[in-house]
C-alpha cells in the first residue's frame, strides 16, 4: 500500500472543488476510518479470489 502523501490529498481537494464538491475535515476523517476498516477486512484469500476473477497472476509469496 502506498504511503499517504500530503500533496496527493491537497491535489484531490483541488480536483473535487473544481467539480463543486466541498471536502470537510470531518468527511476526510470518516473516509480514512472507512478505508482503514476495509484494509483490516482484506485478507490474502480475498486478494487471491479478486486476482483470479480479474485474470491476474497470483502474487508471489
HELIX and SHEET records of a PDB file:
HELIX    1   1 UNK A    6  UNK A   18  1                                  13    
HELIX    2   2 UNK A   25  UNK A   41  1                                  17    
HELIX    3   3 UNK A   44  UNK A   54  1                                  11    
END                                                                             
